[in-house]
C-alpha cells in the first residue's frame, strides 16, 4: 500500500470556486494526464473531477513510498507556481494505507457531500476509464479501482431499497417545489450521472423532459429512456424553448449558456401559455447548476431574472443531514475497515513475497555451503549413504529455521513501513544470499 497516494481538495475544506479553479476540462484530460504523471514523478495517475472535488490518485515506482505532492500538484493544476504554504493550506494529501482507505470511503459515498450517494462510484469508474485511455493507469491503480468499485457494488446491494438520496435527488426536489404542481418542461443540460438520476426522479413525478447535449446521440438515448425529447446544445442556445426549470451538469471550462441565451430563455418562459396564471409558481425558470466551473454565470443569471441554485447552495443544505446519514451508514464503515485490513495483508504479502523467497534460498545456501566445507574436512570419512542423510537433514533444518523469520516478516509487512523491512534485509545481509563472516 505504501506506493499509493492521493492529493486534492473537496467541498469539505475548500470552496466550490477553488474546486473550479483546479478542474481540468474533460476534453483536455487525455492529453494532460501523461504530462501530470511526468511532472509529479509517479508511474501511474488518474484524475477525479466532480462537482465538488478534484483529486489525483497516483502510484509511485517500485520501492518508492508515496510522498506529499501538494506543491507540484497545485503548480500543475493551476499552471503557475503558488506562494509558499498555499498548497498545504488548500490541498489535502493521503499516503499509503490512509490513501487506500480514502479511495474506498470515496467509492462508497462516505466522503460525499450527501453521505451514501451513488453517483460518485460512476464518476470514479469514469476517471479510471479516462486514465486507462490516456495510458497512465497500471497494475497498482487497476487493483485499487477494482477493489473500490467492487466495494461500492457490495454496499449498494446491501442497501438496496433504503432510499439513499443524493445531490441529484435534492435538485429534483428543488425543481418540483419550483413547479408547485403546475405544468412545465424541465431541461436537463448535459448527459451525466447527475442529470440521469435527476431526470429519473422527475420522470417518475410525471414532469416532461427536454435533454440537451453538445452531441445529440447521447441526449437522444437518455431522452428515449425518460419519454422525453432531445435537442443539440447549439440549437438550444440560439433558440431556447420555454422551460420551467433547468438542471445543468455539462463539462467544459466555460458557461454553456451565456447572457444572451439566458435572457432569451427568460423571455420564452414569460411568453409561454399560462405562465402568469399558475398560482404558487414564478414564471421565470429555475436553474440548478452542478457545473464546476459554473455552467451558468451567477451574475448573468441574476441579470436575466433567473433564479440560480449552485453547488455551494446544495452542499450547504445537505450538510445538515450528514451526521444522520453517517450514523445510518455505520455498517458500511465497518465493512470498509474489514476489507481494508484484508487488503493490507494481501498487498503486503504480494510485495514481500519475492524477498521471502530470497530469504529461504539464503538459508539453504548458507547451510549447503557450510555442509560442503564440513564434508570436505571433518566429515570427509562419511560413507555415501551417510553423506546423503546429512545433506537431507541439513536441507530440512534450513527450511524449518527459515520458516521462523519468514512467518514473522510476513506478519510484520502488513504493519511495518517498507523502511523497517529494508533495514532487516540490509542488516542481516541475507538479500545477497550470504552471511557476514
C-alpha positions in Angstrom: 0.0 0.0 0.0 2.9 2.3 0.6 3.1 3.2 -3.2 -0.5 4.6 -3.3 -1.1 8.3 -2.8 -3.9 10.9 -3.2 -3.7 14.7 -3.3 -6.6 17.1 -3.9 -9.4 19.1 -2.4 -13.1 18.9 -1.9 -16.1 20.8 -0.5 -15.1 19.6 3.0 -12.3 22.1 3.3 -12.4 24.3 0.2 -14.9 26.5 -1.6 -16.5 25.5 -4.9 -14.6 28.3 -6.6 -11.3 26.6 -5.6 -12.6 23.3 -7.0 -13.5 25.1 -10.2 -10.1 26.8 -10.4 -8.2 23.4 -10.2 -10.6 21.5 -12.5 -9.3 20.0 -15.8 -11.9 20.1 -18.6 -12.9 16.6 -19.7 -11.8 17.3 -23.3 -8.3 18.1 -22.1 -7.9 15.1 -19.8 -6.3 12.5 -22.1 -3.6 15.0 -23.2 -3.0 16.3 -19.7 -2.6 13.1 -17.7 0.7 11.9 -19.2 2.3 15.3 -18.5 0.9 15.3 -15.0 2.4 11.9 -14.4 5.8 13.0 -15.6 5.7 16.3 -13.7 4.9 14.6 -10.4 7.4 11.8 -10.9 5.0 8.9 -10.5 4.4 5.8 -12.6 0.6 5.8 -12.5 -2.0 8.5 -12.1 -5.7 9.2 -12.6 -7.8 12.4 -12.2 -11.1 12.5 -10.5 -13.1 15.7 -11.1 -16.7 16.1 -9.9 -19.0 19.0 -9.0 -17.4 19.2 -5.5 -13.9 17.7 -5.7 -10.7 17.5 -7.6 -8.3 14.6 -6.7 -5.2 13.0 -8.2 -4.8 9.3 -7.3 -1.3 8.0 -8.0 1.2 5.2 -7.6 4.9 5.6 -7.2 7.7 3.5 -8.8 8.7 0.2 -7.2 10.5 0.7 -4.0 9.3 4.3 -3.6 6.8 5.3 -0.9 4.1 7.8 -1.8 5.1 11.3 -0.6 3.4 14.6 -0.2 2.9 16.0 -3.7 0.7 19.0 -2.8 3.2 21.7 -4.0 3.9 20.2 -7.5 0.2 19.2 -7.9 -1.0 22.7 -7.2 1.5 24.1 -9.7 0.4 21.7 -12.4 -3.3 22.2 -11.9 -3.1 26.0 -11.8 -0.3 26.4 -14.3 1.7 28.7 -12.0 3.9 28.5 -9.0 2.0 29.1 -5.8 3.2 31.2 -2.9 4.9 29.2 -0.2 2.5 27.4 2.1 -0.6 27.8 -0.1 -0.6 24.2 -1.3 -0.6 22.8 2.3 -3.4 25.2 3.2 -5.6 24.4 0.1 -4.9 20.7 -0.6 -5.1 17.6 1.4 -2.8 14.6 0.9 -3.0 10.9 1.8 -0.3 8.3 1.5 -0.1 4.5 1.9 -3.0 2.9 3.8 -4.7 6.2 4.5 -4.8 6.8 0.7 -6.4 3.4 0.1 -8.9 4.0 2.9 -9.8 7.4 1.4 -10.5 5.8 -2.0 -12.7 3.1 -0.5 -14.6 5.6 1.5 -15.0 7.8 -1.6 -16.3 5.0 -3.8 -18.9 4.0 -1.2 -20.1 7.6 -0.8 -19.0 8.2 2.7 -16.9 11.2 1.8 -19.6 12.7 -0.4 -21.5 15.9 0.5 -24.6 13.7 0.6 -23.4 10.7 2.5 -24.2 7.4 0.8 -24.9 8.9 -2.6 -24.1 6.5 -5.5 -23.1 8.8 -8.4 -19.5 9.0 -7.1 -19.0 5.4 -8.0 -19.9 6.1 -11.6 -17.7 9.1 -11.6 -14.8 7.1 -10.2 -15.3 4.5 -12.9 -15.2 7.2 -15.5 -12.0 8.6 -14.1 -10.4 5.1 -14.2 -11.5 4.6 -17.8 -10.1 8.0 -18.8 -6.7 7.2 -17.2 -6.6 3.8 -19.0 -7.4 5.6 -22.3 -4.6 8.0 -21.6 -2.2 5.2 -20.7 -1.5 6.5 -17.2 -3.1 3.6 -15.3 -1.3 0.4 -14.5 -1.5 -2.6 -12.2 -1.4 -0.7 -8.9 -4.3 1.6 -9.7 -6.2 -1.1 -11.6 -6.1 -3.2 -8.4 -7.1 -0.2 -6.3 -10.0 0.9 -8.5 -11.2 -2.7 -8.9 -11.3 -3.0 -5.1 -13.0 0.3 -4.6 -15.7 -0.2 -7.2 -16.2 -3.8 -6.0 -16.8 -2.5 -2.5 -19.2 0.1 -3.8 -21.2 -2.6 -5.6 -21.4 -4.7 -2.5 -22.5 -1.7 -0.4 -25.2 -0.9 -3.0 -26.5 -4.4 -2.8 -26.6 -4.3 1.0 -28.6 -1.0 1.0 -30.9 -1.6 -2.0 -34.3 -0.2 -1.2 -33.1 2.0 1.7 -33.7 5.2 -0.3 -30.3 6.8 -0.1 -30.6 10.2 -1.6 -28.1 12.2 -3.5 -27.5 15.8 -4.6 -29.4 14.9 -7.8 -32.4 13.9 -5.7 -32.1 17.2 -3.8 -32.0 19.1 -7.2 -35.1 17.2 -8.3 -36.9 18.2 -5.1 -36.0 21.8 -5.7 -37.4 21.7 -9.2 -40.6 20.1 -8.1 -41.0 22.8 -5.4 -40.5 25.4 -8.1 -43.1 23.8 -10.3 -45.6 23.8 -7.4 -47.7 21.1 -9.0 -48.0 23.1 -12.3 -47.2 22.1 -15.8 -43.9 22.8 -17.3 -41.0 21.2 -19.2 -37.6 20.8 -17.4 -34.4 20.9 -19.5 -31.5 18.6 -18.5 -28.4 20.0 -20.0 -25.5 17.6 -20.2 -25.7 13.8 -20.0 -24.0 12.8 -16.7 -24.8 10.7 -13.7 -26.3 13.7 -12.0 -28.7 14.6 -14.9 -29.6 10.9 -15.3 -30.6 10.4 -11.7 -32.3 13.8 -11.5 -34.2 13.1 -14.8 -35.3 9.7 -13.5 -36.8 11.3 -10.4 -38.6 14.0 -12.4 -39.8 11.4 -14.9 -41.4 9.4 -12.1 -43.1 12.6 -11.0 -44.6 13.0 -14.5 -42.6 16.0 -15.5 -41.9 16.4 -19.3 -38.2 16.5 -20.0 -36.0 18.0 -22.7 -32.5 16.5 -22.9 -29.9 19.0 -24.2 -26.3 18.0 -25.0 -23.4 19.0 -27.2 -23.7 15.8 -29.2 -27.2 14.6 -30.0 -26.8 10.8 -29.8 -26.3 10.5 -26.0 -29.1 13.0 -25.5 -31.4 11.0 -27.7 -30.6 7.8 -25.9 -31.3 9.4 -22.4 -34.5 11.0 -23.8 -35.8 7.7 -25.1 -35.4 6.1 -21.6 -37.3 9.1 -20.0 -40.0 9.6 -22.6 -38.5 13.0 -23.3 -37.2 14.9 -26.3 -33.6 15.6 -27.3 -32.0 18.8 -28.7 -28.4 19.7 -29.5 -26.9 22.4 -27.2 -26.1 24.8 -30.0 -29.7 24.9 -31.2 -31.0 25.4 -27.6 -28.5 28.3 -27.1 -29.8 30.1 -30.2 -33.5 29.3 -29.9 -34.2 28.2 -26.3 -37.6 26.6 -25.7 -39.8 27.7 -22.9 -38.9 25.6 -19.9 -39.9 25.9 -16.3 -36.5 24.8 -14.9 -33.0 23.7 -16.0 -30.7 21.2 -14.4 -27.1 21.7 -15.7 -24.2 19.3 -15.4 -22.1 19.7 -18.5 -18.4 19.7 -18.7 -16.1 22.4 -20.1 -14.3 25.4 -18.6 -16.8 28.0 -19.8 -20.5 28.6 -19.1 -22.7 26.5 -21.5 -25.4 29.3 -21.6 -24.3 32.9 -22.0 -26.1 36.0 -21.0 -28.0 36.3 -24.4 -29.2 32.7 -24.1 -30.4 33.2 -20.6 -32.3 36.4 -21.5 -34.0 34.6 -24.4 -34.8 31.7 -22.1 -36.4 34.0 -19.5 -38.4 35.8 -22.3 -39.6 32.4 -23.7 -40.8 31.4 -20.3 -42.7 34.6 -19.8 -44.4 34.2 -23.1 -45.4 30.6 -22.5 -49.2 30.0 -22.4 -50.5 30.2 -18.8 -47.1 31.4 -17.5 -48.6 34.2 -15.5 -51.7 32.4 -14.2 -50.2 29.4 -12.4 -50.6 30.0 -8.6 -47.6 29.4 -6.4 -45.0 29.4 -9.2 -42.9 32.2 -10.7 -42.9 32.3 -14.5 -39.1 32.7 -14.7 -37.1 29.4 -14.8 -35.1 27.9 -12.0 -31.6 26.9 -12.9 -29.9 24.2 -10.7 -26.3 24.3 -11.7 -24.0 21.3 -10.9 -21.2 22.7 -13.1 -17.7 23.3 -11.8 -16.8 25.8 -13.1 -20.5 27.0 -13.3 -22.5 26.1 -16.4 -24.4 29.4 -15.8 -22.6 32.5 -14.7 -24.3 33.7 -11.5 -24.2 37.4 -12.5 -25.7 36.7 -15.9 -28.5 34.6 -14.4 -29.3 37.4 -12.0 -29.4 40.0 -14.8 -31.7 37.7 -16.8 -34.0 37.3 -13.8 -33.4 33.6 -13.5 -33.1 32.0 -10.0 -29.9 30.0 -9.9 -29.0 27.3 -7.3 -25.3 26.4 -7.4 -23.2 23.7 -5.8 -22.5 25.8 -2.8 -26.2 26.1 -2.0 -26.8 22.4 -2.4 -23.8 21.4 -0.3 -24.8 23.7 2.5 -28.2 22.2 2.5 -27.1 18.6 2.7 -24.6 19.2 5.5 -27.4 19.4 8.0 -28.3 15.8 7.2 -24.8 14.4 7.0 -24.4 13.2 10.6 -27.7 11.3 10.5 -26.7 9.7 7.2 -23.3 8.7 8.5 -24.8 7.0 11.6 -27.2 5.1 9.3 -24.2 4.0 7.2 -22.1 2.7 10.1 -22.3 -0.9 8.8 -20.7 0.3 5.6 -17.9 1.9 7.5 -17.3 -1.4 9.3 -17.3 -3.3 6.0 -14.7 -0.9 4.7 -12.5 -1.4 7.7 -12.7 -5.2 7.4 -11.8 -5.1 3.7 -9.0 -2.6 4.3 -7.4 -5.0 6.8 -7.6 -7.9 4.4 -6.3 -5.8 1.6 -3.4 -4.7 3.7 -2.4 -8.3 4.4 -2.8 -9.3 0.7 -0.8 -6.4 -0.7 1.9 -6.7 1.9 2.3 -10.4 1.2 2.4 -9.9 -2.5 5.0 -7.1 -2.1 7.3 -9.0 0.2 6.9 -12.4 -1.5 10.0 -12.3 -3.7 12.2 -11.2 -0.9 10.9 -14.0 1.4 11.8 -16.5 -1.4 15.3 -15.0 -1.5 15.4 -15.3 2.3 14.5 -19.0 2.2 17.1 -19.5 -0.6 19.7 -17.7 1.5 19.2 -20.0 4.5 19.6 -23.1 2.2 22.6 -21.6 0.5 24.4 -20.9 3.8 23.5 -24.4 5.2 24.7 -26.1 2.0 27.9 -24.1 1.8 28.8 -25.0 5.5 27.9 -28.6 5.0 30.1 -28.9 1.9 33.1 -27.5 3.8 32.4 -29.9 6.7 32.2 -32.9 4.3 35.5 -31.9 2.7 37.2 -31.7 6.1 35.9 -33.1 9.5 33.2 -35.2 7.9 35.2 -36.5 5.0 35.2 -40.0 6.3 31.4 -40.5 5.9 30.0 -43.1 3.5 27.9 -42.0 0.5 24.8 -43.1 2.4 25.7 -41.1 5.5 26.6 -38.1 3.4 23.2 -38.2 1.7 21.5 -38.5 5.1 23.4 -35.5 6.5 22.6 -33.5 3.4 18.9 -34.2 3.7 18.9 -33.3 7.4 20.7 -30.1 6.7 18.2 -29.1 4.0 15.2 -29.7 6.2 16.8 -27.8 9.1 17.5 -24.8 6.9 13.9 -24.7 5.7 12.5 -25.1 9.2 14.8 -22.4 10.6 13.9 -20.1 7.7 10.2 -20.5 8.4 10.6 -18.6 11.7 11.8 -15.2 10.3 9.7 -15.7 7.2 6.5 -16.0 9.2 7.5 -13.0 11.4 8.3 -10.9 8.4 5.1 -11.8 6.6 3.1 -10.6 9.6 5.2 -7.5 10.1 5.0 -6.5 6.5 1.3 -5.6 7.0 2.1 -3.2 9.8 5.7 -2.0 9.4 6.9 0.6 7.0 9.0 -0.5 3.9 12.0 1.1 5.5 11.8 -1.3 8.5 11.6 -4.3 6.2 14.5 -2.9 4.2 16.5 -2.5 7.4 16.1 -6.1 8.3 17.4 -7.4 5.0 20.2 -4.8 4.9 21.5 -5.6 8.4 21.1 -9.4 8.0 22.7 -9.2 4.6 20.5 -12.1 3.6 19.2 -10.4 0.5 22.5 -11.4 -1.2 22.3 -15.0 -0.1 25.5 -14.6 2.0 26.2 -14.1 5.7 28.8 -11.9 7.4 31.9 -13.8 8.3 
